[in-house]
Amino acid sequence: MTDEAAETPPGPAGPLALGLVRTPTGHAGVDAHLARLADADHLAADGHVEVYEDVHRGLREALSALDAPPVPGPYENRS
């Protein structure tokens, strides 16, 4: 190794996956949004915000849908 190589610190490492295990929730829509978090594994930190905001928006919509009144089916509104 030359003296110049010894004095030059290595550059920053590229993005690394965190290796987090995502446990399925049993709700297909929620699981799809949580799976999207894996997209952030291969991005630099400044790219995470877009993914996190997208996942947050989708999870918030799924949660809000639970509070929505059920829509009657075509034959449920008989008089």
Buried (B, 14 or more C-beta within 10 A) or exposed (E): EEEEEEEEEEEEEEBEEEEEEEEEEEEEEBBEBBEBBEBBBEEEEEEBEEBEEBBEEBBEEBEEEEEEEEEEEEEEEEE
